[in-house]
Amino acid sequence: MSLYVCSLAHTLSIGQSQSVIKRISYTNPYAIRKTFFFASSHQELLQFQHSKMEFQPNEKKFINFTLLPAFNVSPVTDIIVLINNEQDTNEDAYCIRVTYTDPNVPT
C-alpha cells in the first residue's frame, strides 16, 4: 500500500475484545454530484457500513464503520481510511489511531 497524507486524525481507546460502531464526517468538496468509495488499511479491524456513497454537490455525510475485536495487534494501531473517486484515485485519507486498553494486548 502506498503512503497517504492524512487530512484528519482521530484517536480512540477501546477494549481489544470490543466491537465499536463509530462515524466520521466527509464533505464532497466538488460543486458536482460525486460517488466516493471507502477502503481501509486494516480490513480485518475496520468494516464500513457502506463501501460507497453518493454525495450531492458540497454535501456533508457521515461514514459509518465498525471497529472489530482485535487480536495479535500492537497496543496502538493506526488505521488509514481511504476515500477514493470512481476512477479509484485517492481523494482523501483519514488516520484513526486506536489504542487497545485490554491488559492482555502484547506490548
C-alpha positions as CSV (number, residue, x, y, z in Angstrom):
1,M,0.0,0.0,0.0
2,S,1.3,3.5,-0.8
3,L,1.9,6.2,1.7
4,Y,-1.0,8.6,2.1
5,V,-1.2,12.1,3.7
6,C,-3.9,12.1,6.3
7,S,-6.1,15.3,6.3
8,L,-7.7,14.4,9.6
9,A,-6.6,12.3,12.6
10,H,-8.9,10.7,15.2
11,T,-7.8,8.9,18.4
12,L,-9.9,6.2,20.1
13,S,-9.4,3.9,23.1
14,I,-11.2,0.7,23.0
15,G,-11.0,-2.8,24.6
16,Q,-9.4,-5.4,22.4
17,S,-12.4,-7.7,22.5
18,Q,-15.0,-5.0,21.8
19,S,-16.8,-4.1,18.6
20,V,-17.4,-0.4,18.5
21,I,-19.6,1.5,16.0
22,K,-18.3,4.9,15.0
23,R,-18.7,7.6,12.3
24,I,-16.7,10.3,10.8
25,S,-17.9,13.1,8.5
26,Y,-16.9,13.8,5.0
27,T,-17.9,16.6,2.7
28,N,-17.9,16.4,-1.1
29,P,-15.5,19.2,-2.0
30,Y,-16.9,19.5,-5.5
31,A,-19.8,21.5,-7.0
32,I,-21.0,18.4,-8.8
33,R,-22.6,15.1,-7.7
34,K,-19.9,12.5,-6.9
35,T,-19.6,8.9,-5.7
36,F,-16.9,8.0,-3.3
37,F,-15.6,4.6,-2.3
38,F,-14.1,3.7,1.1
39,A,-11.3,1.4,1.9
40,S,-9.2,0.6,5.0
41,S,-5.6,-0.2,5.5
42,H,-6.7,-2.8,8.0
43,Q,-9.8,-4.5,6.7
44,E,-9.6,-7.1,9.5
45,L,-10.0,-4.3,12.1
46,L,-12.4,-1.8,10.4
47,Q,-15.6,-2.6,8.3
48,F,-17.6,0.1,6.6
49,Q,-21.4,0.1,6.8
50,H,-21.3,1.2,3.1
51,S,-18.3,0.8,0.9
52,K,-19.5,3.6,-1.4
53,M,-21.8,6.6,-1.1
54,E,-23.2,9.2,-3.5
55,F,-22.9,12.8,-2.5
56,Q,-24.7,15.8,-3.8
57,P,-22.6,19.0,-4.6
58,N,-20.8,20.1,-1.4
59,E,-22.9,17.7,0.7
60,K,-21.7,16.5,4.1
61,K,-22.4,12.9,5.2
62,F,-21.2,10.5,7.8
63,I,-19.2,7.5,7.0
64,N,-20.3,4.8,9.4
65,F,-17.9,1.9,10.4
66,T,-17.4,-0.8,13.0
67,L,-14.1,-1.4,14.7
68,L,-13.9,-5.1,15.1
69,P,-12.4,-7.1,18.0
70,A,-8.6,-7.2,17.6
71,F,-6.2,-10.0,18.4
72,N,-2.5,-10.1,17.9
73,V,-2.2,-6.4,17.2
74,S,0.1,-3.8,18.7
75,P,-1.4,-1.8,21.6
76,V,-1.5,1.3,19.4
77,T,-2.6,0.7,15.8
78,D,-3.0,3.3,13.0
79,I,-5.8,2.6,10.6
80,I,-6.0,4.6,7.4
81,V,-9.4,5.3,5.9
82,L,-9.1,5.9,2.1
83,I,-11.7,8.0,0.3
84,N,-11.4,7.3,-3.4
85,N,-13.3,8.5,-6.5
86,E,-14.9,6.5,-9.3
87,Q,-11.6,6.1,-11.1
88,D,-10.1,4.6,-7.8
89,T,-7.9,7.7,-7.4
90,N,-7.4,8.7,-3.8
91,E,-9.2,11.9,-2.9
92,D,-8.6,12.0,0.8
93,A,-7.3,9.9,3.8
94,Y,-8.1,9.9,7.5
95,C,-6.0,8.3,10.2
96,I,-7.7,6.6,13.1
97,R,-5.2,5.8,15.9
98,V,-6.7,3.0,18.0
99,T,-5.3,2.4,21.5
100,Y,-6.3,-1.1,22.8
101,T,-6.9,-0.9,26.6
102,D,-7.1,-4.6,27.4
103,P,-4.3,-5.7,29.7
104,N,-3.6,-8.9,27.6
105,V,-2.6,-6.9,24.5
106,P,1.1,-7.6,23.8
107,T,3.4,-4.7,24.4
